[in-house]
Amino acid sequence: MSESLPNDLDDQSPSRADAVIERVLSRAGTAVAAGGTARTDYDGDQFDREERAALRRVDNLSTELEDITEVEYRQLRLEKVVLVGQWSHGTAAEAEVGLRELAALAETAGSQVLDGVLQRRPHPDPATYIGKGKAQEVKEIVAAVGADTVVVNDDLAPSQRRALEDVVKVKVIDRTALILDIFAQHAKSKEGKAQVELAQLEYLLPRLRGWGDSMSRQAGGQVGGAAAGMGSRGPGETKIELDRRRIHTRMAQLRRQIKAMEPARNVRRDRRLSLPNVAIVGYTNAGKSSLLNRVTGAGVLVENALFATLDPTVRRSQTPDGREFTVSDTVGFVRDLPHQLVAAFSSTLEEVAHADLMLHVVDASHPDPESQISAVRTVLADVPGADQVKEVLVLNKADIAEPETLMRLRARPEVTIEVSALTGAGISELMELVAHQLPRPEVKVDVLVPYTRGDLINEAHLHGEILEESHEPEGTRLVAMVDDGLAARLQAAALAA
């Protein structure tokens, strides 16, 4: 049994065809909302936005010269895609939400979604994923709308992808390949690029394929002729084996590069250890970067697209009682995030395990926020130590959320708070909650610090809690709650006076 969007577009009136496409591409209440992203002054200058938009491909551009007959035809255009989804449990509405999320992913990758098909079956077809008959229907839809790519909302086995391509006669990619493509476009730092390339190579390795005899020819033996010389004769390697060996070599190089970046990352983290750290995590496009801008004025990229933020950003902020802390913005998560990416970005996700508090940002306007919370928890389960970090559910976009959804989320056992990063509603209450949840210094000191050590007094004001402070002829009398390290330095300064 299958459920699909109408595929007889040739027989439909233009208005009916438009209605079908509008239904597939509807963003109301999903990860991407219609009308673009509204920004506030808290979002800063957004230079990354201009750069990313300047490099975006534009539809309907062509380099064809009409007055010259024999020229190579080149066209810079958006890929036109048809989506294919499948579901075996849950409701049809939930399956459509998943397909709309796939549409948002495809648009973020730089494509134009033309149509979509949903199929219900107990398990995927082992040969073509959707079955030969449905594959023929998808082929007809592709021909009717003029698509050049089919995107499947699942992970395909290499044999399934090849078999489906043989039927539909256009390129077929799966959900993992699509997400990897988005990550490759958005990674900017050296470490981020290395992590994405490693994930792509891990995905590519079992999917190498060749055509004709070119991939089966062997080097070695007598192929090279007598000039090959002694010691070079043997079974040799096929072209595909050579490619696999090169990929393994490149993956080893990337792992060494990422490992070599670890000391510098640890040094940066150690410099921040004197300050409490708050990590912002959540589903992609839930509003994490907007919240970071609202809390710290960081001015990081805010875009109405999935995975707009890849490279982690760390900024400073202050609690209402004056204590400083750092805020880390991390990569967004998504349902069925490719395991290659989780492994490759493990060093980035370590920021969460080293945090004192985790702000789990939830898109409260989404029709199924519970599934997004579950997806984030699934990824964090693979990060050692992340389950020990205190968690606060930040219900973002509360200004446009359904009251029933908010009521349902409030009933969860975790600490929850409703905010709107766009309007600023609830931000002051969030800062009060952060001040309450962050660990407080536990060591009480009563010392007389010489005036020559004003740096220690300043550090106590920034990182501790001042209970009493007075100025005496010999120095500053300080009664404060501080951490162990600062307490030792204050005691040493008092004794040396």
VOGU-3710 file (C-alpha; in Angstrom, 3 decimals, decimal comma):
1> mseslpndld> 0,000/0,000/0,000  1,330/3,427/-0,815  0,345/7,029/-0,323  1,762/9,581/-2,693  1,204/13,069/-3,836  -0,622/13,150/-7,201  1,750/12,303/-10,025  -0,469/12,948/-13,030  0,707/16,546/-13,342  0,255/16,460/-17,118
11> dqspsradav> -3,514/16,169/-16,678  -3,860/18,756/-13,935  -4,812/22,360/-14,343  -2,044/24,843/-13,438  -3,865/25,852/-10,257  -4,158/22,261/-9,073  -0,496/21,573/-9,805  0,463/24,678/-7,869  -1,658/23,502/-4,951  0,138/20,144/-4,934
21> iervlsragt> 3,569/21,774/-4,911  2,451/24,283/-2,259  1,359/21,412/-0,035  4,743/19,688/-0,330  6,772/22,833/0,154  4,649/24,304/2,949  6,844/25,500/5,797  4,146/26,548/8,259  5,116/25,230/11,649  8,136/23,299/10,385
31> avaaggtart> 11,864/23,904/10,573  11,809/26,618/7,909  9,044/29,211/7,984  7,869/31,182/4,994  9,001/34,709/4,478  12,683/34,486/5,405  14,335/35,236/8,716  13,549/38,358/10,682  16,605/39,665/12,496  17,144/42,090/15,330
41> dydgdqfdre> 19,958/44,388/16,378  21,211/41,592/18,627  22,204/39,625/15,528  25,026/42,015/14,643  26,303/42,934/11,191  25,950/39,392/9,780  28,878/39,559/7,363  28,722/35,779/6,941  25,187/36,129/5,623  26,305/38,451/2,819
51> eraalrrvdn> 29,216/36,202/1,942  27,089/33,077/1,841  24,360/34,748/-0,196  26,924/36,139/-2,649  28,159/32,637/-3,424  24,723/31,084/-3,784  23,814/29,644/-7,146  21,176/31,503/-9,150  18,475/29,909/-11,247  17,959/30,529/-14,965
61> lsteledite> 21,482/31,637/-15,821  23,050/30,306/-18,999  26,327/30,765/-20,870  24,893/29,509/-24,171  25,686/31,824/-27,089  22,820/31,943/-29,571  24,843/33,267/-32,527  27,528/30,536/-32,345  26,378/27,050/-33,240  29,251/24,889/-32,011
71> veyrqlrlek> 29,965/25,912/-28,425  29,910/23,867/-25,278  26,590/24,442/-23,533  27,076/25,499/-19,926  24,325/26,366/-17,528  24,608/27,464/-13,904  21,326/26,511/-12,312  19,665/25,046/-9,285  19,201/21,285/-9,225  15,571/20,349/-9,639
81> vvlvgqwshg> 14,668/17,532/-7,292  11,843/15,149/-6,486  11,586/13,845/-2,923  10,840/10,238/-2,006  9,831/9,273/1,539  8,692/6,075/3,212  7,019/5,320/6,536  6,044/2,153/8,354  4,692/3,485/11,651  3,181/6,661/13,046
91> taaeaevglr> 0,693/8,868/11,236  0,605/10,299/7,738  0,926/13,808/9,202  4,190/12,855/10,919  5,485/11,386/7,670  4,634/14,616/5,829  6,511/16,655/8,458  9,548/14,470/7,782  9,225/15,042/4,033  8,946/18,799/4,542
101> elaalaetag> 12,119/18,703/6,617  13,805/16,894/3,731  12,571/19,659/1,424  14,152/22,241/3,739  17,411/20,284/3,691  17,334/20,086/-0,106  16,724/23,831/-0,443  19,525/24,564/2,018  21,838/22,450/-0,157  20,953/24,664/-3,137
111> sqvldgvlqr> 18,198/22,853/-4,997  14,651/23,527/-6,103  12,050/21,034/-4,878  9,396/20,281/-7,486  7,400/17,366/-6,090  7,359/14,704/-3,407  6,134/11,151/-2,939  5,279/9,314/0,283  4,955/5,531/0,423  3,699/3,372/3,253
121> rphpdpatyi> 5,075/-0,156/3,495  6,191/-2,388/6,377  9,877/-2,340/5,351  11,953/-0,971/2,442  12,280/-3,033/-0,705  15,763/-4,617/-0,627  16,273/-4,002/-4,352  14,969/-0,501/-5,165  13,843/0,747/-1,705  10,315/1,570/-2,921
131> gkgkaqevke> 9,668/-1,385/-5,226  9,937/-1,573/-8,991  6,358/-0,417/-9,645  6,690/2,688/-7,480  10,111/3,358/-8,986  8,414/3,496/-12,396  5,882/5,986/-11,007  8,725/8,146/-9,676  10,326/7,977/-13,132  7,092/9,344/-14,650
141> ivaavgadtv> 6,971/12,165/-12,082  10,605/13,044/-12,792  9,877/13,219/-16,515  6,675/15,235/-15,996  8,224/17,969/-13,835  11,654/18,020/-15,471  13,678/17,004/-12,427  17,294/15,934/-12,613  17,742/14,453/-9,108  15,788/12,207/-6,750
151> vvnddlapsq> 16,386/12,646/-3,010  15,394/9,753/-0,733  14,510/10,491/2,899  16,494/7,530/4,230  19,900/5,869/4,026  20,212/3,765/0,879  22,420/0,756/0,454  24,792/1,136/-2,515  22,887/-1,552/-4,421  19,534/0,175/-3,756
161> rraledvvkv> 20,826/3,496/-5,049  22,216/1,924/-8,228  19,023/-0,039/-8,872  16,840/3,045/-8,321  19,047/5,121/-10,629  18,747/2,451/-13,326  14,953/2,802/-13,185  14,409/6,563/-12,773  17,316/7,454/-15,136  18,472/10,452/-13,064
171> kvidrtalil> 20,877/10,919/-10,163  19,689/9,486/-6,831  21,083/10,612/-3,482  20,044/9,672/0,028  19,524/11,731/3,171  23,069/11,193/4,447  24,662/12,409/1,209  22,418/15,485/1,302  23,400/16,406/4,873  27,078/15,848/4,081
181> difaqhaksk> 26,745/18,204/1,119  25,269/20,932/3,350  28,068/20,478/5,880  30,669/20,714/3,104  29,164/24,038/1,941  28,973/25,604/5,408  32,229/24,480/7,068  34,647/27,408/7,270  37,338/26,622/9,833  40,252/24,325/9,034
191> egkaqvelaq> 39,100/21,810/11,622  35,512/21,914/10,404  36,563/21,281/6,801  38,764/18,370/7,848  35,925/16,854/9,893  33,473/17,122/6,998  35,931/15,659/4,480  36,598/12,725/6,799  32,865/12,063/7,108  32,418/12,283/3,328
201> leyllprlrg> 35,225/9,802/2,663  33,807/7,347/5,213  30,467/7,599/3,408  32,058/7,242/-0,047  34,303/4,275/0,691  31,694/1,476/0,472  29,945/3,218/-2,427  32,762/3,296/-4,980  31,635/1,955/-8,314  33,046/1,782/-11,821
211> wgdsmsrqag> 31,854/1,479/-15,363  33,124/-0,924/-18,036  36,614/-2,323/-18,241  38,371/0,818/-17,000  37,807/-0,080/-13,359  38,812/-3,763/-13,700  42,192/-3,349/-15,396  45,093/-4,291/-13,189  48,458/-2,640/-12,753  51,365/-5,076/-12,364
221> gqvggaaagm> 51,929/-8,420/-14,009  52,675/-8,028/-17,690  50,486/-4,981/-18,192  53,367/-2,576/-18,003  55,472/-4,560/-20,452  59,105/-5,486/-20,005  59,958/-1,922/-18,986  58,275/-2,535/-15,624  61,276/-4,565/-14,567  61,872/-7,092/-11,845
231> gsrgpgetki> 59,945/-6,817/-8,607  56,942/-5,151/-10,252  55,204/-8,257/-11,604  52,280/-9,658/-9,663  48,505/-9,635/-9,397  48,398/-5,832/-9,204  45,440/-3,698/-8,170  42,260/-2,813/-9,967  41,423/0,860/-10,414  38,759/0,667/-7,710
241> eldrrrihtr> 41,252/-0,921/-5,298  43,675/1,933/-5,974  40,910/4,428/-5,202  40,094/2,644/-1,967  43,728/2,658/-0,911  44,013/6,376/-1,650  40,858/7,072/0,356  42,217/5,093/3,322  45,472/7,060/3,090  43,632/10,383/2,971
251> maqlrrqika> 41,400/9,407/5,909  44,480/8,567/7,968  45,961/11,985/7,111  42,754/13,761/8,152  42,576/11,888/11,448  46,165/12,923/12,186  45,336/16,547/11,301  42,296/16,597/13,596  44,300/14,977/16,393  47,087/17,543/15,903
261> meparnvrrd> 44,532/20,321/16,461  43,532/18,858/19,834  46,308/20,494/21,932  45,395/23,990/20,720  41,723/23,258/21,386  42,554/22,030/24,899  44,627/25,159/25,580  41,713/27,373/24,589  39,395/25,342/26,781  41,789/25,472/29,747
271> rrlslpnvai> 41,905/29,265/29,482  38,138/29,294/29,905  38,052/26,836/32,811  38,231/29,662/35,323  34,783/30,720/34,060  31,616/28,624/34,179  30,563/27,441/30,726  27,081/27,197/29,231  26,638/25,060/26,081  23,751/25,732/23,704
281> vgytnagkss> 22,520/22,580/21,968  19,401/21,749/20,022  17,795/20,725/16,775  18,938/22,515/13,656  17,169/25,838/13,028  15,696/25,856/16,563  17,171/29,323/17,156  20,462/28,540/18,949  22,504/31,260/17,225  19,718/33,802/17,720
291> llnrvtgagv> 19,689/32,964/21,421  23,491/33,313/21,591  23,256/36,745/19,964  20,485/37,791/22,334  22,411/36,633/25,436  25,923/37,785/24,452  25,594/40,154/21,467  27,946/37,837/19,566  26,754/38,814/16,076  27,119/35,264/14,684
301> lvenalfatl> 25,353/34,199/11,506  21,594/33,803/11,857  19,934/32,370/8,764  16,605/30,689/8,087  18,334/27,545/6,888  19,269/24,186/8,321  22,828/23,801/9,625  23,637/27,512/9,200  26,120/27,122/12,085  28,850/24,460/11,920
311> dptvrrsqtp> 31,926/25,906/13,578  31,457/26,365/17,347  31,361/29,919/18,682  32,333/30,853/22,249  31,425/34,242/23,752  31,325/35,793/27,217  28,301/37,013/29,126  27,328/38,039/32,644  24,654/36,872/35,032  22,382/39,535/36,558
321> dgreftvsdt> 24,462/39,353/39,777  27,654/40,176/37,852  29,307/36,766/37,488  30,987/36,129/34,131  30,464/32,921/32,175  31,136/31,656/28,644  28,485/30,525/26,157  29,261/27,931/23,442  27,092/27,617/20,333  27,347/24,107/18,832
331> vgfvrdlphq> 26,356/22,454/15,565  22,655/21,680/15,252  21,334/18,138/15,280  18,757/16,454/13,088  16,854/13,191/13,042  19,028/10,293/11,907  22,164/12,439/11,847  24,739/10,414/9,861  26,953/8,451/12,223  29,973/9,521/10,152
341> lvaafsstle> 29,284/13,128/11,149  28,822/12,292/14,816  32,203/10,546/14,819  33,956/13,252/12,788  32,559/16,083/14,943  33,300/14,337/18,233  35,960/16,941/19,076  33,422/19,731/18,545  30,770/17,963/20,604  33,245/17,662/23,488
351> evahadlmlh> 32,337/21,278/24,307  29,032/19,961/25,627  30,679/17,415/27,956  32,924/20,123/29,463  30,033/22,520/30,119  28,593/23,337/33,533  25,090/23,856/32,117  23,357/22,791/28,912  20,689/25,000/27,341  18,690/22,638/25,134
361> vvdashpdpe> 16,905/24,951/22,684  13,603/23,568/21,389  11,523/24,987/18,543  8,193/25,182/20,392  6,410/26,200/17,170  7,256/22,886/15,491  4,340/20,437/15,179  6,373/17,642/16,811  8,969/19,146/19,190  9,175/15,940/21,237
371> sqisavrtvl> 10,719/14,079/18,313  13,338/16,830/17,978  14,186/16,562/21,686  14,556/12,799/21,254  16,826/13,260/18,218  19,136/15,596/20,155  19,282/13,190/23,103  20,164/10,332/20,731  23,194/12,214/19,409  24,308/13,391/22,862
381> advpgadqvk> 24,188/9,789/24,090  27,305/9,179/21,956  29,203/12,032/23,654  30,950/10,733/26,797  30,071/12,806/29,842  27,240/14,777/28,219  24,614/12,950/30,270  26,176/14,325/33,493  25,635/17,983/32,518  22,643/19,822/34,020
391> evlvlnkadi> 20,025/20,520/31,335  17,453/23,287/30,874  14,857/23,058/28,102  14,590/26,492/26,472  11,262/26,641/24,633  12,145/29,101/21,889  9,673/30,760/19,472  7,085/30,740/22,255  5,507/33,838/20,683  4,235/31,784/17,718
401> aepetlmrlr> 3,830/28,380/19,402  0,492/26,687/19,937  -0,729/26,968/23,561  -1,401/23,218/23,660  2,192/22,481/22,633  3,594/24,791/25,297  1,380/23,213/27,940  2,578/19,754/26,893  6,229/20,775/27,048  5,810/22,488/30,427
411> arpevtievs> 4,668/19,158/31,860  8,023/17,506/31,104  10,222/16,584/34,097  13,121/18,816/33,007  13,506/22,458/34,039  11,800/24,480/31,274  11,554/28,159/30,384  9,724/29,912/27,534  11,548/32,557/25,501  11,555/34,253/22,125
421> altgagisel> 15,047/35,001/20,836  13,459/37,159/18,126  11,460/39,499/20,370  13,542/39,143/23,548  10,623/37,895/25,623  11,742/35,721/28,537  15,467/36,454/28,087  15,823/38,222/31,453  14,108/35,285/33,178  16,470/32,926/31,335
431> melvahqlpr> 19,505/34,837/32,607  18,171/34,611/36,160  17,717/30,867/35,703  21,271/30,514/34,338  22,619/32,392/37,385  20,703/30,007/39,656  21,783/26,833/37,830  25,473/27,652/37,359  27,814/26,324/40,061  28,847/28,853/42,670
441> pevkvdvlvp> 32,323/29,196/44,267  32,561/27,038/47,380  35,676/28,328/49,223  35,258/31,247/51,644  38,317/33,474/52,130  38,969/36,355/54,558  42,265/37,932/53,492  44,128/41,214/53,442  45,403/41,638/49,886  48,186/44,217/49,284
451> ytrgdlinea> 47,360/47,059/46,922  50,049/45,802/44,540  47,852/42,753/43,774  44,871/44,544/42,360  44,730/41,850/39,664  43,599/39,309/42,266  40,910/41,668/43,554  39,657/42,115/40,001  39,643/38,332/39,438  37,663/37,857/42,639
461> hlhgeilees> 35,076/40,364/41,398  34,822/38,611/38,019  34,821/34,973/39,086  33,723/34,990/42,736  31,110/36,440/45,024  32,181/39,409/47,154  30,651/39,299/50,635  32,599/42,160/52,226  35,238/44,553/50,940  37,039/47,387/52,760
471> hepegtrlva> 40,184/49,415/52,204  42,753/49,506/54,993  46,235/51,130/55,156  48,012/47,840/54,355  45,672/46,695/51,590  42,163/45,546/50,698  40,264/43,450/53,229  38,301/40,890/51,208  35,697/38,390/52,348  34,519/36,395/49,357
481> mvddglaarl> 33,443/33,028/47,973  35,952/31,859/45,323  37,189/28,634/43,717  40,133/26,603/45,010  42,729/28,052/42,630  41,904/31,687/43,319  41,697/31,007/47,066  45,253/29,649/47,034  46,568/32,679/45,128  44,814/35,109/47,493
491> qaaalaa> 46,203/33,340/50,565  49,710/33,360/49,081  49,483/37,102/48,319  48,287/37,834/51,868  51,135/35,844/53,402  53,739/37,523/51,171  52,592/41,005/52,208
//
